């Protein structure tokens, strides 16, 4: 059973941006994407601040977000990375399994990776995640480097907080045709 502590706040800025973006996409009628809460059981609560300071994950979660974009099923996970090398251990077996099954059902799965030290966002298609995952499983690198990523999938925040991932979903769809 995994334990949650302050590390659970990693990625919260990216998630705040994505949550705001999702609200805007919903308001515009472009997409309906929901944040999937990770089920936890609190063990310790700081009585003064009423914050959970220690908890256990009830079960493994799937991905951070799931929903539909113009009738297309979509699921994705948000990851943050402070270096130019992304450790594949940040992606869990059950997430890869879920995303693979989601893709086989006609959905689109991807990661949104924030390279925090560079201020860059990357849309990583499931096909590319799978390539790195399979390489590691066959004894290769257990990470991927920034310079291994396809340049056309880096995105810029709009207005400093809006994550334009719908443009990249369209690009992802175009690559599949």
C-alpha positions in Angstrom: 0.0 0.0 0.0 1.4 3.4 -1.0 1.7 6.3 1.4 0.8 9.9 0.6 2.5 12.9 2.1 3.6 16.4 1.0 5.0 14.9 -2.3 1.4 14.5 -3.3 1.3 18.2 -4.1 3.9 17.8 -6.9 2.2 18.7 -10.2 -0.4 20.8 -8.5 0.4 23.9 -10.6 0.1 22.0 -13.8 -3.1 20.4 -12.6 -4.5 23.9 -11.7 -3.8 25.1 -15.2 -5.4 22.0 -16.7 -8.4 22.3 -14.5 -8.9 25.9 -15.5 -8.5 24.9 -19.1 -11.0 22.1 -18.8 -13.5 24.5 -17.2 -13.1 26.9 -20.2 -13.4 24.1 -22.8 -16.6 23.0 -21.0 -18.0 26.5 -21.0 -17.3 26.8 -24.8 -18.9 23.4 -25.4 -15.7 22.0 -26.9 -15.0 19.2 -24.4 -16.1 17.6 -21.1 -13.0 16.5 -19.2 -13.1 15.6 -15.5 -10.3 15.3 -12.9 -10.4 11.8 -11.5 -9.8 11.9 -7.7 -7.3 9.5 -6.2 -9.1 7.5 -3.5 -7.3 7.8 -0.1 -7.8 6.8 3.5 -6.6 9.5 5.9 -4.4 8.3 8.8 -3.2 11.6 10.4 -4.9 14.9 10.3 -3.4 18.1 11.6 -6.2 19.3 13.9 -5.0 23.0 13.8 -5.1 23.3 10.0 -7.5 20.4 9.3 -5.1 19.1 6.6 -4.4 15.5 6.0 -0.7 14.9 6.8 -0.6 11.1 6.2 -2.8 8.9 4.2 -2.9 5.6 2.3 -4.0 5.1 -1.3 -7.1 2.9 -1.2 -6.4 1.4 -4.6 -4.5 2.2 -7.7 -5.9 4.9 -9.8 -6.1 5.1 -13.6 -5.2 8.5 -15.0 -5.7 12.0 -13.9 -8.3 13.1 -16.4 -11.0 11.4 -18.5 -13.8 12.6 -20.7 -14.8 13.4 -24.2 -13.8 15.9 -26.9 -16.5 16.3 -29.6 -17.6 12.7 -29.1 -14.1 11.2 -28.9 -13.1 9.5 -25.6 -10.0 11.0 -24.1 -7.9 10.2 -21.1 -4.6 11.6 -20.0 -2.2 12.0 -17.1 -0.3 15.2 -16.0 3.3 14.8 -15.0 5.9 17.3 -13.9 9.6 16.9 -14.4 12.4 19.2 -13.0 15.2 17.8 -15.2 15.8 17.0 -18.9 15.4 13.3 -18.2 12.0 11.8 -17.4 12.1 8.6 -15.3 9.6 6.0 -16.5 9.0 5.0 -12.9 6.7 8.1 -12.8 4.3 6.2 -15.0 2.8 3.2 -13.4 2.1 -0.2 -14.9 -1.7 0.1 -14.3 -1.7 3.5 -16.0 0.0 2.1 -19.1 -2.4 -0.8 -19.0 -5.4 1.5 -18.8 -4.2 3.8 -21.5 -3.5 0.8 -23.8 -7.0 -0.6 -23.3 -8.5 2.9 -23.7 -6.7 3.3 -27.1 -7.9 -0.2 -28.2 -11.5 1.0 -27.5 -11.0 3.9 -29.9 -10.1 6.5 -27.4 -7.1 8.8 -27.3 -4.6 8.5 -24.4 -1.6 10.9 -23.8 0.6 12.5 -21.2 1.0 16.2 -20.6 4.5 16.7 -19.3 5.6 20.0 -17.8 9.4 20.4 -17.9 9.4 22.9 -15.0 13.0 24.0 -15.2 12.5 25.0 -18.9 8.9 26.2 -18.7 8.0 23.8 -21.5 4.9 21.6 -21.9 4.9 18.5 -24.0 2.0 16.4 -25.4 3.2 12.8 -25.5 1.0 10.5 -27.6 0.4 7.0 -26.3 2.3 5.6 -29.2 5.4 7.5 -28.1 5.0 6.6 -24.4 4.6 2.9 -25.5 7.9 3.1 -27.5 9.9 4.3 -24.4 8.0 1.8 -22.1 8.8 -1.1 -24.4 12.4 0.0 -24.7 12.8 -0.1 -20.9 11.0 -3.5 -20.6 13.5 -5.0 -23.1 16.5 -3.9 -21.0 17.0 -0.4 -22.4 16.9 3.0 -20.7 14.4 3.4 -17.8 13.9 7.0 -18.8 13.8 9.3 -21.8 15.7 12.4 -22.5 14.3 15.7 -23.7 16.3 15.5 -26.9 14.5 12.2 -27.8 11.2 14.0 -28.0 9.6 15.0 -31.2 9.9 18.8 -31.6 6.4 19.4 -33.0 4.6 18.3 -29.8 5.9 21.1 -27.5 3.1 23.5 -26.6 3.1 27.0 -25.2 0.8 28.1 -22.4 -1.7 30.7 -23.7 -2.3 33.7 -21.5 0.2 32.2 -19.0 -2.1 29.5 -17.8 -4.3 28.0 -20.6 -3.1 24.6 -21.8 -4.1 24.3 -25.5 -4.2 20.5 -25.6 -7.2 20.3 -27.9 -5.0 21.5 -30.8 -2.7 18.6 -30.1 -5.5 16.1 -29.8 -6.4 17.2 -33.4 -2.8 16.8 -34.5 -2.8 13.3 -32.8 -6.0 12.4 -34.7 -4.4 13.6 -38.0 -1.4 11.3 -37.4 -3.7 8.3 -37.1 -5.4 8.8 -40.4 
